Amino acid sequence: MSGIQMALLGTGNNVVISITDQYVYDFDSPDAYAYYFLTAGGQVEQSIQAGGINPTNLEQWCTPTNQSSNYEAFITITSGTLSGGSGTGTWLALSTTRNWFVTENQTGQQNICVFTVQIRRIGTATTLDTATITLEASVP
């Protein structure tokens, strides 16, 4: 198959994977939430609402976005603990939207988790980009 055919099919080097460090923070009472999403539509989103509803866009991690299902993410916690999400320590296909989050519901407390995100093409061993994500949920 020619390089032009591969590029048209999205299997060549024309796909750009780019993620940047992010800080998602919620300071709220009585409950605080910080969600980070890698969407199946090639976007990075955040939410500071219960259940991760009404997320807002931070950036595009995959260009063109219709190629995102060919990639997977690996999450490694470097400090703190997640309250929940899609899991850590294994490669997760990005054909499905993935999320990771922290919550806090105790007055005067905070929950902070720092983790790295690696993205690679499925079936390969090469990490294409890495970012550090900090999630913080604090209750005054």
N, CA, C and O atoms as a MOPAC input file, in Angstrom:
PM7 MOZYME 1SCF
protein

 N      0.84800 1    -1.16700 1     0.00000 1
 C      0.00000 1     0.00000 1     0.00000 1
 C      0.90200 1     1.24100 1     0.00000 1
 O      1.89900 1     1.29600 1     0.72100 1
 N      0.54200 1     2.22400 1    -0.80900 1
 C      1.37400 1     3.42700 1    -0.90000 1
 C      1.19700 1     4.30100 1     0.33500 1
 O      0.21700 1     4.16400 1     1.06800 1
 N      2.15600 1     5.20400 1     0.56100 1
 C      2.07500 1     6.14200 1     1.67900 1
 C      0.84800 1     7.01700 1     1.59400 1
 O      0.25500 1     7.35400 1     2.61800 1
 N      0.45000 1     7.39600 1     0.36900 1
 C     -0.75800 1     8.22700 1     0.20800 1
 C     -1.98100 1     7.43900 1     0.63100 1
 O     -2.84500 1     7.97000 1     1.33000 1
 N     -2.07200 1     6.18200 1     0.22300 1
 C     -3.20000 1     5.35600 1     0.63100 1
 C     -3.22100 1     5.18500 1     2.15100 1
 O     -4.28300 1     5.25500 1     2.77000 1
 N     -2.05300 1     4.96100 1     2.75100 1
 C     -1.98700 1     4.80800 1     4.20300 1
 C     -2.42000 1     6.09500 1     4.90100 1
 O     -3.13700 1     6.04600 1     5.90000 1
 N     -1.99100 1     7.23900 1     4.38500 1
 C     -2.37600 1     8.51800 1     4.98100 1
 C     -3.88000 1     8.72300 1     4.88000 1
 O     -4.51400 1     9.19500 1     5.82400 1
 N     -4.45500 1     8.36200 1     3.72200 1
 C     -5.90000 1     8.51500 1     3.55500 1
 C     -6.67500 1     7.60100 1     4.49400 1
 O     -7.77400 1     7.94400 1     4.93200 1
 N     -6.11500 1     6.45700 1     4.80000 1
 C     -6.77000 1     5.52400 1     5.71200 1
 C     -6.46200 1     5.82700 1     7.16900 1
 O     -7.04300 1     5.21100 1     8.06200 1
 N     -5.56400 1     6.75900 1     7.42000 1
 C     -5.22100 1     7.12100 1     8.79300 1
 C     -4.25600 1     6.14500 1     9.44400 1
 O     -4.15200 1     6.10200 1    10.67000 1
 N     -3.55900 1     5.37000 1     8.64900 1
 C     -2.63000 1     4.40400 1     9.22900 1
 C     -1.18000 1     4.85000 1     9.08300 1
 O     -0.26800 1     4.15500 1     9.52900 1
 N     -0.96800 1     5.98900 1     8.46900 1
 C      0.38400 1     6.49600 1     8.29800 1
 C      0.78600 1     7.37600 1     9.46200 1
 O      0.23500 1     7.27500 1    10.55800 1
 N      1.74900 1     8.23400 1     9.21100 1
 C      2.26800 1     9.11600 1    10.24600 1
 C      1.52700 1    10.44300 1    10.30900 1
 O      2.04000 1    11.39400 1    10.89800 1
 N      0.34400 1    10.54200 1     9.72500 1
 C     -0.38600 1    11.80300 1     9.68200 1
 C     -1.19100 1    12.06800 1    10.95100 1
 O     -1.77300 1    13.14400 1    11.08400 1
 N     -1.24000 1    11.13700 1    11.87100 1
 C     -1.98900 1    11.32000 1    13.11400 1
 C     -1.06700 1    11.99500 1    14.13300 1
 O      0.07800 1    11.58600 1    14.32300 1
 N     -1.59300 1    13.03900 1    14.78300 1
 C     -0.83200 1    13.75400 1    15.79800 1
 C     -1.46000 1    13.47100 1    17.16000 1
 O     -2.65300 1    13.69500 1    17.36400 1
 N     -0.64600 1    12.98000 1    18.08200 1
 C     -1.07100 1    12.73600 1    19.46200 1
 C     -0.37100 1    13.76700 1    20.33400 1
 O      0.85700 1    13.85100 1    20.35200 1
 N     -1.16600 1    14.55200 1    21.05600 1
 C     -0.58700 1    15.60800 1    21.87600 1
 C     -1.44800 1    15.84600 1    23.11400 1
 O     -2.60900 1    16.24100 1    23.01200 1
 N     -0.85600 1    15.59800 1    24.29000 1
 C     -1.53400 1    15.91800 1    25.55000 1
 C     -0.58700 1    16.75700 1    26.39400 1
 O      0.63400 1    16.61800 1    26.31800 1
 N     -1.17800 1    17.63000 1    27.19900 1
 C     -0.37200 1    18.50600 1    28.04300 1
 C     -0.75500 1    18.30700 1    29.50800 1
 O     -1.82300 1    17.78400 1    29.82700 1
 N      0.14300 1    18.73700 1    30.38300 1
 C     -0.13200 1    18.67200 1    31.81900 1
 C     -1.40200 1    19.46600 1    32.12100 1
 O     -1.63900 1    20.52600 1    31.54200 1
 N     -2.21200 1    18.93500 1    33.03500 1
 C     -3.47000 1    19.59400 1    33.40500 1
 C     -3.64500 1    19.57800 1    34.91400 1
 O     -3.17300 1    18.67900 1    35.61000 1
 N     -4.34300 1    20.60500 1    35.39900 1
 C     -4.69100 1    20.72300 1    36.82000 1
 C     -6.18600 1    20.98600 1    36.89400 1
 O     -6.66000 1    22.03600 1    36.46100 1
 N     -6.92900 1    20.02700 1    37.44600 1
 C     -8.37400 1    20.17000 1    37.60400 1
 C     -8.65100 1    20.33000 1    39.08900 1
 O     -8.27800 1    19.47600 1    39.89400 1
 N     -9.30700 1    21.42700 1    39.44900 1
 C     -9.45800 1    21.81700 1    40.84800 1
 C    -10.89400 1    22.23500 1    41.13400 1
 O    -11.49000 1    22.99300 1    40.36800 1
 N    -11.44700 1    21.74100 1    42.23700 1
 C    -12.76100 1    22.18800 1    42.70700 1
 C    -12.66600 1    22.50100 1    44.19000 1
 O    -12.20100 1    21.67800 1    44.97900 1
 N    -13.10600 1    23.69100 1    44.56400 1
 C    -13.15700 1    24.15700 1    45.95100 1
 C    -14.61000 1    24.49400 1    46.20800 1
 O    -15.08100 1    25.57100 1    45.84500 1
 N    -15.32500 1    23.56000 1    46.84300 1
 C    -16.77000 1    23.70500 1    46.95400 1
 C    -17.27000 1    23.02800 1    48.21900 1
 O    -16.57400 1    22.20400 1    48.81200 1
 N    -18.45900 1    23.37700 1    48.61900 1
 C    -19.08900 1    22.80200 1    49.80200 1
 C    -20.53500 1    22.47800 1    49.47200 1
 O    -21.16300 1    23.27500 1    48.77500 1
 N    -21.09900 1    21.39200 1    49.91200 1
 C    -20.54300 1    20.43000 1    50.85700 1
 C    -19.67900 1    19.34200 1    50.22000 1
 O    -19.01600 1    18.58600 1    50.92900 1
 N    -19.68300 1    19.25700 1    48.88300 1
 C    -18.91300 1    18.23300 1    48.19200 1
 C    -18.10700 1    18.85700 1    47.05700 1
 O    -18.55500 1    19.80900 1    46.41700 1
 N    -16.92500 1    18.31800 1    46.81500 1
 C    -16.07700 1    18.79400 1    45.72600 1
 C    -15.70800 1    17.61700 1    44.82300 1
 O    -15.53600 1    16.48900 1    45.28600 1
 N    -15.59100 1    17.90500 1    43.52600 1
 C    -15.32500 1    16.87300 1    42.52200 1
 C    -14.33100 1    17.39700 1    41.49000 1
 O    -14.40900 1    18.55600 1    41.08400 1
 N    -13.40200 1    16.55300 1    41.06600 1
 C    -12.47600 1    16.89300 1    39.98500 1
 C    -12.34400 1    15.67800 1    39.06700 1
 O    -11.81000 1    14.64400 1    39.46800 1
 N    -12.83200 1    15.80900 1    37.84300 1
 C    -12.83100 1    14.73000 1    36.84900 1
 C    -11.94300 1    15.09400 1    35.67300 1
 O    -11.89500 1    16.24800 1    35.24700 1
 N    -11.23500 1    14.08900 1    35.15000 1
 C    -10.41200 1    14.21400 1    33.95200 1
 C    -10.86800 1    13.13700 1    32.97400 1
 O    -10.99900 1    11.97000 1    33.34400 1
 N    -11.11100 1    13.53400 1    31.71600 1
 C    -11.60000 1    12.61400 1    30.68900 1
 C    -10.66600 1    12.58200 1    29.48500 1
 O    -10.14500 1    13.61700 1    29.06900 1
 N    -10.45800 1    11.39900 1    28.93000 1
 C     -9.93400 1    11.22800 1    27.58100 1
 C    -11.09800 1    10.64800 1    26.79100 1
 O    -11.51800 1     9.51800 1    27.04200 1
 N    -11.62500 1    11.41500 1    25.83500 1
 C    -12.83300 1    10.96700 1    25.15100 1
 C    -12.51700 1    10.13200 1    23.91700 1
 O    -11.44000 1    10.23000 1    23.32900 1
 N    -13.48900 1     9.31200 1    23.54900 1
 C    -13.39600 1     8.51800 1    22.33400 1
 C    -13.43300 1     9.42200 1    21.10300 1
 O    -13.11300 1     8.98000 1    19.99900 1
 N    -13.82000 1    10.68000 1    21.28500 1
 C    -13.84100 1    11.64800 1    20.19900 1
 C    -12.56400 1    12.45700 1    20.08600 1
 O    -12.53400 1    13.47000 1    19.38600 1
 N    -11.48100 1    12.01500 1    20.78100 1
 C    -10.18400 1    12.65000 1    20.64400 1
 C     -9.98500 1    13.92000 1    21.45300 1
 O     -9.06700 1    14.69100 1    21.17400 1
 N    -10.83800 1    14.15300 1    22.46200 1
 C    -10.75400 1    15.36800 1    23.27800 1
 C    -10.32600 1    15.04900 1    24.70700 1
 O    -10.50800 1    13.93200 1    25.19200 1
 N     -9.75400 1    16.05400 1    25.37100 1
 C     -9.50200 1    16.00300 1    26.80700 1
 C    -10.51400 1    16.93900 1    27.43500 1
 O    -10.65400 1    18.08600 1    27.01000 1
 N    -11.22800 1    16.45000 1    28.45300 1
 C    -12.25700 1    17.25000 1    29.10600 1
 C    -12.09200 1    17.19300 1    30.61600 1
 O    -11.41100 1    16.31900 1    31.15200 1
 N    -12.73300 1    18.14800 1    31.29200 1
 C    -12.75100 1    18.18600 1    32.74800 1
 C    -14.17500 1    18.46500 1    33.22000 1
 O    -14.99800 1    19.01400 1    32.48700 1
 N    -14.44000 1    18.07400 1    34.45800 1
 C    -15.71000 1    18.41900 1    35.09800 1
 C    -15.45500 1    18.60300 1    36.57900 1
 O    -14.62200 1    17.91700 1    37.17100 1
 N    -16.18700 1    19.54300 1    37.17400 1
 C    -16.13100 1    19.73500 1    38.62400 1
 C    -17.53300 1    19.59000 1    39.20500 1
 O    -17.89800 1    20.26600 1    40.16700 1
 N    -18.30900 1    18.69200 1    38.60200 1
 C    -19.66400 1    18.42000 1    39.05700 1
 C    -19.82100 1    16.93500 1    39.38400 1
 O    -19.12300 1    16.08400 1    38.83300 1
 N    -20.74700 1    16.64800 1    40.28400 1
 C    -21.01300 1    15.26600 1    40.68800 1
 C    -21.28000 1    14.40200 1    39.45900 1
 O    -22.02800 1    14.79600 1    38.56400 1
 N    -20.67000 1    13.23600 1    39.42300 1
 C    -20.86000 1    12.31800 1    38.31700 1
 C    -20.12100 1    12.71800 1    37.05000 1
 O    -20.23100 1    12.04200 1    36.02700 1
 N    -19.36600 1    13.81600 1    37.11000 1
 C    -18.63100 1    14.26200 1    35.93700 1
 C    -19.50900 1    14.84400 1    34.84500 1
 O    -19.11900 1    14.88500 1    33.67800 1
 N    -20.71900 1    15.30400 1    35.23500 1
 C    -21.63000 1    15.83300 1    34.22400 1
 C    -21.15600 1    17.19000 1    33.71300 1
 O    -20.35100 1    17.86800 1    34.35200 1
 N    -21.67200 1    17.56500 1    32.55500 1
 C    -21.37500 1    18.84500 1    31.91000 1
 C    -19.87400 1    19.12000 1    31.78200 1
 O    -19.40900 1    20.18400 1    32.18900 1
 N    -19.12000 1    18.18700 1    31.22800 1
 C    -17.67800 1    18.42200 1    31.09400 1
 C    -17.39000 1    19.56100 1    30.11400 1
 O    -18.17200 1    19.84000 1    29.20500 1
 N    -16.24600 1    20.20500 1    30.33100 1
 C    -15.78000 1    21.25000 1    29.42200 1
 C    -14.48100 1    20.79700 1    28.77100 1
 O    -13.70900 1    20.03200 1    29.35000 1
 N    -14.25900 1    21.28300 1    27.56100 1
 C    -13.10200 1    20.86300 1    26.78500 1
 C    -11.83300 1    21.57300 1    27.23800 1
 O    -11.84500 1    22.77900 1    27.48500 1
 N    -10.73800 1    20.82500 1    27.34600 1
 C     -9.43000 1    21.37900 1    27.67000 1
 C     -8.52300 1    21.43800 1    26.44400 1
 O     -7.81800 1    22.42300 1    26.22600 1
 N     -8.54800 1    20.37200 1    25.64800 1
 C     -7.69500 1    20.30000 1    24.46600 1
 C     -8.09400 1    19.09100 1    23.63100 1
 O     -8.92500 1    18.28000 1    24.04100 1
 N     -7.48700 1    18.98600 1    22.45500 1
 C     -7.68500 1    17.83600 1    21.58000 1
 C     -6.43900 1    16.97200 1    21.65600 1
 O     -5.33700 1    17.44600 1    21.37800 1
 N     -6.60200 1    15.70400 1    22.03100 1
 C     -5.42400 1    14.84400 1    22.17000 1
 C     -5.09200 1    14.08600 1    20.88600 1
 O     -3.95900 1    13.63400 1    20.71600 1
 N     -6.06200 1    13.94100 1    19.98000 1
 C     -5.84700 1    13.17100 1    18.75100 1
 C     -6.33200 1    13.97100 1    17.54300 1
 O     -7.48400 1    14.40300 1    17.48400 1
 N     -5.42100 1    14.15700 1    16.57500 1
 C     -5.76800 1    14.84500 1    15.33000 1
 C     -5.32100 1    13.97100 1    14.17100 1
 O     -4.13300 1    13.66400 1    14.07000 1
 N     -6.23400 1    13.55600 1    13.28600 1
 C     -7.66500 1    13.83900 1    13.28600 1
 C     -8.40200 1    13.01100 1    14.34500 1
 O     -7.98400 1    11.90600 1    14.69000 1
 N     -9.48400 1    13.55900 1    14.84000 1
 C    -10.20100 1    12.92900 1    15.95600 1
 C    -10.80600 1    11.57300 1    15.59200 1
 O    -11.02800 1    10.74500 1    16.47600 1
 N    -11.07400 1    11.33500 1    14.31100 1
 C    -11.67200 1    10.04700 1    13.93000 1
 C    -10.69100 1     8.88800 1    14.02100 1
 O    -11.06400 1     7.74800 1    13.74200 1
 N     -9.44600 1     9.15100 1    14.40300 1
 C     -8.44600 1     8.10300 1    14.57100 1
 C     -8.26600 1     7.67500 1    16.03400 1
 O     -7.47900 1     6.77200 1    16.31700 1
 N     -8.98500 1     8.31200 1    16.96000 1
 C     -8.75700 1     8.07200 1    18.39300 1
 C     -8.96700 1     6.62100 1    18.81700 1
 O     -8.34500 1     6.17100 1    19.77900 1
 N     -9.82100 1     5.88700 1    18.12700 1
 C    -10.07500 1     4.49400 1    18.51300 1
 C     -8.86600 1     3.58500 1    18.26600 1
 O     -8.86200 1     2.43000 1    18.69300 1
 N     -7.85200 1     4.09600 1    17.58700 1
 C     -6.63400 1     3.32100 1    17.33000 1
 C     -5.59300 1     3.46400 1    18.43800 1
 O     -4.47500 1     2.96400 1    18.30600 1
 N     -5.95200 1     4.14300 1    19.52800 1
 C     -4.98300 1     4.46100 1    20.57400 1
 C     -5.46300 1     3.97600 1    21.92800 1
 O     -6.64000 1     3.67400 1    22.12700 1
 N     -4.51500 1     3.91100 1    22.85300 1
 C     -4.82600 1     3.48200 1    24.21000 1
 C     -4.00100 1     4.29700 1    25.19700 1
 O     -2.97100 1     4.87600 1    24.85100 1
 N     -4.48900 1     4.32500 1    26.45100 1
 C     -3.85000 1     5.12200 1    27.50200 1
 C     -3.45900 1     4.23300 1    28.67400 1
 O     -4.11400 1     3.23400 1    28.97200 1
 N     -2.37300 1     4.62600 1    29.32800 1
 C     -1.88400 1     3.94000 1    30.52200 1
 C     -1.75100 1     4.98700 1    31.61400 1
 O     -1.10800 1     6.01600 1    31.40800 1
 N     -2.35200 1     4.73900 1    32.77900 1
 C     -2.34900 1     5.68300 1    33.89900 1
 C     -1.48800 1     5.11000 1    35.02000 1
 O     -1.65000 1     3.95900 1    35.42600 1
 N     -0.56100 1     5.94700 1    35.51300 1
 C      0.28900 1     5.57600 1    36.64000 1
 C      0.15400 1     6.64900 1    37.70900 1
 O      0.48700 1     7.81000 1    37.46800 1
 N     -0.33100 1     6.27200 1    38.88900 1
 C     -0.46200 1     7.22900 1    39.98400 1
 C      0.91700 1     7.49300 1    40.57500 1
 O      1.66000 1     6.55800 1    40.87500 1
 N      1.25700 1     8.77700 1    40.74100 1
 C      2.54200 1     9.13700 1    41.33300 1
 C      2.38400 1     9.61200 1    42.77100 1
 O      3.32500 1     9.51600 1    43.55900 1
 N      1.19700 1    10.12600 1    43.12900 1
 C      0.92700 1    10.46000 1    44.53300 1
 C     -0.57600 1    10.55600 1    44.75500 1
 O     -1.33400 1    10.89500 1    43.84600 1
 N     -0.98600 1    10.25300 1    45.97100 1
 C     -2.40200 1    10.30500 1    46.31200 1
 C     -3.14400 1     9.07700 1    45.84100 1
 O     -2.55300 1     8.06800 1    45.45500 1
 N     -4.47600 1     9.19500 1    45.88400 1
 C     -5.35800 1     8.09000 1    45.51700 1
 C     -6.54300 1     8.63200 1    44.73600 1
 O     -7.11500 1     9.66200 1    45.09300 1
 N     -6.90500 1     7.93900 1    43.68000 1
 C     -8.11500 1     8.29300 1    42.94400 1
 C     -9.34000 1     7.82500 1    43.72500 1
 O     -9.28200 1     6.82400 1    44.43800 1
 N    -10.44000 1     8.54800 1    43.58900 1
 C    -11.70700 1     8.09800 1    44.16500 1
 C    -12.37200 1     7.07100 1    43.25400 1
 O    -13.16100 1     6.24600 1    43.71300 1
 N    -12.05300 1     7.12400 1    41.97100 1
 C    -12.63000 1     6.17700 1    41.02400 1
 C    -12.24700 1     6.51400 1    39.60500 1
 O    -11.45700 1     7.42300 1    39.35200 1
 N    -12.82300 1     5.76200 1    38.68100 1
 C    -12.56800 1     6.00400 1    37.26600 1
 C    -12.32900 1     4.71900 1    36.51200 1
 O    -12.74300 1     3.63900 1    36.93200 1
 N    -11.65500 1     4.86000 1    35.39800 1
 C    -11.51000 1     3.76800 1    34.43800 1
 C    -10.41000 1     2.77100 1    34.76300 1
 O    -10.27700 1     1.75700 1    34.07900 1
 N     -9.62800 1     3.03900 1    35.78500 1
 C     -8.58700 1     2.09700 1    36.17000 1
 C     -7.20200 1     2.60800 1    35.87600 1
 O     -7.01400 1     3.56600 1    35.12600 1
 N     -6.22600 1     1.94600 1    36.48800 1
 C     -4.82000 1     2.31900 1    36.34400 1
 C     -3.98200 1     1.05900 1    36.16100 1
 O     -4.43500 1    -0.05000 1    36.44300 1
 N     -2.75700 1     1.24700 1    35.68700 1
 C     -1.81600 1     0.13900 1    35.61700 1
 C     -2.02900 1    -0.83900 1    34.49200 1
 O     -1.43700 1    -1.91800 1    34.49700 1
 N     -2.86600 1    -0.49100 1    33.51600 1
 C     -3.08900 1    -1.33700 1    32.35300 1
 C     -3.42700 1    -0.44900 1    31.16100 1
 O     -3.94500 1     0.65300 1    31.34100 1
 N     -3.14400 1    -0.90900 1    29.96400 1
 C     -3.47600 1    -0.13700 1    28.77200 1
 C     -4.97500 1    -0.20800 1    28.53600 1
 O     -5.55600 1    -1.29300 1    28.50500 1
 N     -5.60100 1     0.95600 1    28.36800 1
 C     -7.04300 1     1.07800 1    28.18200 1
 C     -7.33900 1     1.64300 1    26.79800 1
 O     -6.85600 1     2.72100 1    26.45000 1
 N     -8.12800 1     0.92100 1    26.00800 1
 C     -8.48200 1     1.37700 1    24.66300 1
 C     -9.26700 1     2.68000 1    24.73300 1
 O    -10.16100 1     2.83000 1    25.56500 1
 N     -8.93000 1     3.61500 1    23.86400 1
 C     -9.61800 1     4.90700 1    23.83400 1
 C    -10.73300 1     4.94900 1    22.79500 1
 O    -11.15000 1     6.02100 1    22.35600 1
 N    -11.20500 1     3.77300 1    22.41100 1
 C    -12.41900 1     3.67500 1    21.59500 1
 C    -13.64000 1     3.94800 1    22.46700 1
 O    -14.75200 1     4.11300 1    21.96600 1
 N    -13.41500 1     3.99400 1    23.77900 1
 C    -14.41800 1     4.33400 1    24.79000 1
 C    -13.88600 1     5.51000 1    25.59200 1
 O    -12.69200 1     5.56500 1    25.88700 1
 N    -14.74900 1     6.44500 1    25.94800 1
 C    -14.32600 1     7.56400 1    26.78400 1
 C    -13.91600 1     7.04400 1    28.15600 1
 O    -14.62500 1     6.24600 1    28.76900 1
 N    -12.77000 1     7.50500 1    28.62500 1
 C    -12.23100 1     7.09400 1    29.93100 1
 C    -12.22500 1     8.29600 1    30.86800 1
 O    -12.11200 1     9.43900 1    30.42400 1
 N    -12.34800 1     8.02800 1    32.18400 1
 C    -12.29100 1     9.11900 1    33.15500 1
 C    -11.61700 1     8.65900 1    34.43200 1
 O    -11.57300 1     7.47100 1    34.75200 1
 N    -11.09100 1     9.64500 1    35.15300 1
 C    -10.47500 1     9.42700 1    36.46000 1
 C    -10.88500 1    10.60900 1    37.31400 1
 O    -10.98500 1    11.72900 1    36.81500 1
 N    -11.12900 1    10.37100 1    38.62300 1
 C    -11.63900 1    11.47600 1    39.43400 1
 C    -11.29000 1    11.33100 1    40.90400 1
 O    -10.97200 1    10.25000 1    41.40000 1
 N    -11.36500 1    12.49000 1    41.58700 1
 C    -11.28200 1    12.54500 1    43.04600 1
 C    -12.50200 1    13.30300 1    43.55600 1
 O    -13.03100 1    14.18800 1    42.88400 1
 N    -12.93300 1    12.93400 1    44.76000 1
 C    -14.03400 1    13.62900 1    45.42300 1
 C    -13.64100 1    13.89000 1    46.87300 1
 O    -12.75000 1    13.23900 1    47.41900 1
 N    -14.31400 1    14.84400 1    47.47600 1
 C    -14.11400 1    15.12600 1    48.90200 1
 C    -15.43000 1    15.64800 1    49.46400 1
 O    -16.13000 1    16.42500 1    48.81500 1
 N    -15.76400 1    15.20500 1    50.70000 1
 C    -17.00300 1    15.65600 1    51.33000 1
 C    -16.83500 1    16.00200 1    52.80500 1
 O    -17.82300 1    16.15500 1    53.52200 1
 N    -15.60000 1    16.12600 1    53.25900 1
 C    -15.33300 1    16.46300 1    54.65400 1
 C    -14.86500 1    17.92100 1    54.75100 1
 O    -13.92300 1    18.32000 1    54.06600 1
 N    -15.52300 1    18.71000 1    55.59800 1
 C    -15.16800 1    20.10900 1    55.78500 1
 C    -13.70300 1    20.25000 1    56.19300 1
 O    -13.22100 1    19.55000 1    57.08400 1
 N    -13.00800 1    21.16900 1    55.52500 1
 C    -11.61300 1    21.43900 1    55.83300 1
 C    -10.63200 1    20.41500 1    55.28400 1
 O     -9.45800 1    20.42500 1    55.65600 1
 N    -11.09300 1    19.53100 1    54.40600 1
 C    -10.23400 1    18.47100 1    53.86000 1
 C    -10.05100 1    18.64000 1    52.35700 1
 O    -10.82700 1    19.32000 1    51.68500 1
 N     -9.00200 1    18.00200 1    51.85300 1
 C     -8.75800 1    17.98500 1    50.41900 1
 C     -8.31600 1    16.59500 1    49.99100 1
 O     -7.71400 1    15.85200 1    50.76600 1
 N     -8.61900 1    16.26400 1    48.76300 1
 C     -8.19700 1    15.00400 1    48.17100 1
 C     -7.44100 1    15.35700 1    46.89400 1
 O     -8.00700 1    15.94300 1    45.97200 1
 N     -6.15700 1    14.99700 1    46.84500 1
 C     -5.31200 1    15.31100 1    45.69600 1
 C     -4.70500 1    14.01800 1    45.16600 1
 O     -4.19500 1    13.19200 1    45.92200 1
 N     -4.77300 1    13.86600 1    43.85500 1
 C     -4.12700 1    12.73200 1    43.19400 1
 C     -3.36300 1    13.25500 1    41.98400 1
 O     -3.88700 1    14.03300 1    41.18800 1
 N     -2.12600 1    12.81400 1    41.86500 1
 C     -1.29200 1    13.16200 1    40.70900 1
 C     -0.99200 1    11.86500 1    39.96300 1
 O     -0.59700 1    10.86900 1    40.57000 1
 N     -1.18200 1    11.88300 1    38.64500 1
 C     -0.88300 1    10.69600 1    37.84900 1
 C     -0.34800 1    11.09100 1    36.48600 1
 O     -0.54500 1    12.21300 1    36.02000 1
 N      0.33100 1    10.14500 1    35.85900 1
 C      0.79600 1    10.35600 1    34.49000 1
 C     -0.10600 1     9.59700 1    33.52900 1
 O     -0.62400 1     8.52500 1    33.84300 1
 N     -0.27600 1    10.17500 1    32.36500 1
 C     -1.02400 1     9.56300 1    31.27000 1
 C     -0.04000 1     9.33400 1    30.13400 1
 O      0.66500 1    10.25700 1    29.72600 1
 N      0.01200 1     8.12800 1    29.62900 1
 C      0.79500 1     7.80600 1    28.43400 1
 C     -0.18400 1     7.37600 1    27.35000 1
 O     -1.15700 1     6.67800 1    27.63300 1
 N      0.06500 1     7.78400 1    26.12300 1
 C     -0.78200 1     7.36200 1    25.00500 1
 C      0.10100 1     6.71300 1    23.94900 1
 O      1.17000 1     7.22100 1    23.61100 1
 N     -0.37300 1     5.57500 1    23.43300 1
 C      0.32800 1     4.88100 1    22.34900 1
 C     -0.69200 1     4.32600 1    21.36700 1
 O     -1.87800 1     4.21300 1    21.67800 1
 N     -0.21600 1     3.98400 1    20.18500 1
 C     -1.06900 1     3.31500 1    19.20400 1
 C     -1.23500 1     1.86600 1    19.65400 1
 O     -0.27500 1     1.24100 1    20.10500 1
 N     -2.44200 1     1.33500 1    19.53600 1
 C     -2.71400 1    -0.05000 1    19.91600 1
 C     -1.79800 1    -0.98400 1    19.12500 1
 O     -1.61600 1    -0.82700 1    17.91800 1
 N     -1.22900 1    -1.95500 1    19.82900 1
 C     -0.37600 1    -2.94700 1    19.18700 1
 C      1.07000 1    -2.52100 1    19.03500 1
 O      1.86300 1    -3.22300 1    18.40900 1
 N      1.41900 1    -1.37300 1    19.60500 1
 C      2.80800 1    -0.91200 1    19.53700 1
 C      3.34200 1    -0.74100 1    20.95800 1
 O      2.58300 1    -0.78600 1    21.92600 1
 N      4.62900 1    -0.55000 1    21.07000 1
 C      5.24800 1    -0.37500 1    22.38400 1
 C      5.73800 1     1.05900 1    22.60700 1
 O      6.27000 1     1.37400 1    23.67200 1
 N      5.56200 1     1.92000 1    21.61300 1
 C      6.10200 1     3.27800 1    21.68800 1
 C      5.08200 1     4.25700 1    22.24500 1
 O      4.00300 1     4.43000 1    21.67900 1
 N      5.43200 1     4.90000 1    23.36300 1
 C      4.58700 1     5.95300 1    23.91700 1
 C      4.75100 1     7.18900 1    23.05400 1
 O      5.87200 1     7.62900 1    22.79800 1
 N      3.62700 1     7.75600 1    22.60000 1
 C      3.65500 1     8.90200 1    21.70100 1
 C      3.62300 1    10.23600 1    22.43800 1
 O      4.16500 1    11.22800 1    21.95100 1
 N      2.99700 1    10.26300 1    23.59600 1
 C      3.01600 1    11.47400 1    24.41700 1
 C      2.65000 1    11.11100 1    25.84700 1
 O      1.98800 1    10.10500 1    26.10200 1
 N      3.09500 1    11.95100 1    26.77300 1
 C      2.87700 1    11.74500 1    28.20700 1
 C      2.54700 1    13.08600 1    28.83800 1
 O      3.08400 1    14.11900 1    28.43800 1
 N      1.65600 1    13.06600 1    29.83100 1
 C      1.32300 1    14.28000 1    30.57000 1
 C      1.13000 1    13.93100 1    32.03600 1
 O      0.82800 1    12.79100 1    32.38600 1
 N      1.31000 1    14.93500 1    32.88300 1
 C      1.05400 1    14.79600 1    34.31400 1
 C     -0.25900 1    15.50000 1    34.62600 1
 O     -0.45400 1    16.66200 1    34.27000 1
 N     -1.15200 1    14.78700 1    35.29300 1
 C     -2.47200 1    15.30400 1    35.63300 1
 C     -2.58100 1    15.41000 1    37.15000 1
 O     -2.25400 1    14.47200 1    37.87600 1
 N     -3.04100 1    16.55600 1    37.61100 1
 C     -3.29000 1    16.76200 1    39.03900 1
 C     -4.77700 1    17.02800 1    39.23000 1
 O     -5.33400 1    17.95400 1    38.64200 1
 N     -5.40500 1    16.21000 1    40.05100 1
 C     -6.81100 1    16.40000 1    40.40300 1
 C     -6.89500 1    16.78300 1    41.86500 1
 O     -6.29000 1    16.13300 1    42.71800 1
 N     -7.65000 1    17.84600 1    42.16100 1
 C     -7.80400 1    18.27300 1    43.55500 1
 C     -9.25100 1    18.64100 1    43.82700 1
 O     -9.85500 1    19.43400 1    43.10400 1
 N     -9.80200 1    18.04600 1    44.89000 1
 C    -11.14400 1    18.36700 1    45.36800 1
 C    -11.00700 1    18.79700 1    46.82600 1
 O    -10.55900 1    18.02100 1    47.67000 1
 N    -11.40000 1    20.05400 1    47.11900 1
 C    -11.24800 1    20.59700 1    48.46800 1
 C    -12.56700 1    21.16700 1    48.95800 1
 O    -13.30000 1    21.81600 1    48.21200 1
 N    -12.85500 1    20.91000 1    50.23600 1
 C    -14.07100 1    21.43700 1    50.86800 1
 C    -13.64700 1    22.45400 1    51.93200 1
 O    -12.88500 1    22.11700 1    52.83800 1
 N    -14.14200 1    23.71100 1    51.82800 1
 C    -13.75300 1    24.72900 1    52.81200 1
 C    -14.28500 1    24.42900 1    54.20500 1
 O    -14.04000 1    25.19500 1    55.13700 1

